[in-house]
């Protein structure tokens, strides 16, 4: 009984060590400022060129429909 318990403890310690190694590998890495700036500019341009005109078009369509229905 004692031997089985010791084997189980050793097995659990090995699992813990493996999990600690995986956790160290998955620590967030620092993003370089140039990359961060590039991603921010890309996001801004996407919003200006794609999302902005879509929202404007939907609003214009709603206004057009409301004026057509005399609301």
MOHUWO-V927003 format. One record per residue. N is the residue number from 1. RES is the residue in one small letter. PSI is psi in whole degrees, 0 to 359 (NA if undefined). NEAR is the number of other C-alpha atoms within 8 Angstrom. Layout:
n=(N & N)
res=(RES & RES)
psi=(PSI & PSI)
near=(NEAR & NEAR)
This chain:
n=(1 & 2 & 3 & 4 & 5 & 6 & 7 & 8 & 9 & 10 & 11 & 12 & 13 & 14 & 15 & 16 & 17 & 18 & 19 & 20 & 21 & 22 & 23 & 24 & 25 & 26 & 27 & 28 & 29 & 30 & 31 & 32 & 33 & 34 & 35 & 36 & 37 & 38 & 39 & 40 & 41 & 42 & 43 & 44 & 45 & 46 & 47 & 48 & 49 & 50 & 51 & 52 & 53 & 54 & 55 & 56 & 57 & 58 & 59 & 60 & 61 & 62 & 63 & 64 & 65 & 66 & 67 & 68 & 69 & 70 & 71)
res=(x & x & x & x & x & x & x & x & x & x & x & x & x & x & x & x & x & x & x & x & x & x & x & x & x & x & x & x & x & x & x & x & x & x & x & x & x & x & x & x & x & x & x & x & x & x & x & x & x & x & x & x & x & x & x & x & x & x & x & x & x & x & x & x & x & x & x & x & x & x & x)
psi=(314 & 323 & 318 & 320 & 319 & 320 & 319 & 319 & 316 & 318 & 317 & 323 & 320 & 319 & 318 & 318 & 319 & 318 & 323 & 321 & 316 & 322 & 320 & 322 & 328 & 11 & 138 & 135 & 150 & 131 & 131 & 145 & 326 & 317 & 318 & 317 & 319 & 317 & 323 & 317 & 321 & 318 & 319 & 314 & 322 & 317 & 320 & 317 & 332 & 303 & 318 & 307 & 327 & 313 & 318 & 318 & 318 & 315 & 318 & 320 & 318 & 315 & 317 & 315 & 321 & 323 & 328 & 325 & 5 & 45 & NA)
near=(4 & 5 & 6 & 7 & 8 & 8 & 8 & 8 & 8 & 8 & 8 & 8 & 8 & 8 & 8 & 8 & 8 & 8 & 8 & 8 & 8 & 8 & 8 & 7 & 6 & 6 & 6 & 4 & 4 & 4 & 6 & 6 & 6 & 6 & 8 & 9 & 8 & 8 & 8 & 8 & 8 & 8 & 8 & 8 & 8 & 9 & 9 & 9 & 8 & 8 & 9 & 9 & 9 & 8 & 8 & 8 & 8 & 8 & 8 & 8 & 8 & 8 & 8 & 8 & 8 & 9 & 8 & 7 & 6 & 5 & 5)
